[in-house]
Structure formats: structure tokens, C-alpha cells
Amino acid sequence: MKADFAKILKFTLRWEGFISDDIGGGLTIWGISSKYNPKEVAEMKRLIDEGKTEEAFVICEDTYYNKYWLRAGCDHLDFQMACVAFEFAVIPGIGATEKALSEPCCWFELLLKRIKYLSDKNNLKYIRGWIKRCVALYEFIKEEEDEG
């Protein structure tokens, strides 16, 4: 499952970028927000400031793996479902992911649940990007299926 995690993390990081300081999320490094992960972000920032970006990235990987991948149960899901569940856990969060997974569904239905959840939030600032990310996730999964 670590190989699956590495694949989806690579996808996620393409959307998250490196460092931002958004009003809603505060300082964010590789998509990890100081609002929800203050200790991890502070340590990553310190390491980056010291020129230890690789060490900071290990914290990034560990955070995504432990707080999102494992908590969403992705290590017990097939690749397609794990990808959607992981991305769902990253945005909008674990609570919404657990609720969406409480009823049986396939990966495509879970992706539609994510789109519905995001579109119901009335967040005009981010909705277009979130929907584009869901479409890109669908395409990513289909490409992985074709290669596998």
C-alpha cells in the first residue's frame, strides 16, 4: 500500500504547491495547513528556513500518511477507492470522508459524493479549482488503470 500512497501523494502535491499563506488556512506547506497541523508546519518551516527541505518533506509525507491515508482507511481499500478517499480526506477532511464512506459505494460514486460535498459549501473562491481537481483525479485513476 505504500506504493499506492506514493502515487496519490504525488498527484495531491501537484495541486497543493509548496508554501502559501492563505487567510483561511494560515501558513501552508505542501498543502498541510498550520490551522489543522500547527506543530508539523512549524517544524517544516524551521527546517526549510535552515535549508533542510528534504527533512521537512519527510514530515510532510508522515503527516499525509498518518493523518489522512491511515485515518481514512486507505490501507484497506483498493487503489481507486484509496485515491478518492485520500483526496476526500485532504479536502474537505476526515469527518466528511468517514460520513461518505459509511454507505457502500464504488470509487466513482465516492468521487461524486466529494463533488457534491464541495459544491454544497458555497465557497466561490475555491470551488472551480476543487472541481478541476476532482476531474483530474478521475483522469489520474483512469490512466493508472490503463497502465496497470
WOLIN-V909820 format. One record per helix or strand. SS is the DSSP state (H for helix, E for strand). FROM is the first residue (numbers start at 1). TO is the last residue. Records with the same first field share a line. If there is no record, write none. Layout:
BEGIN
SS = FROM-TO + FROM-TO
END
This chain:
BEGIN
H = 2-16 + 38-49 + 53-69 + 74-76 + 79-90 + 94-101 + 107-119 + 127-147
E = 19-22 + 26-29 + 32-33
END
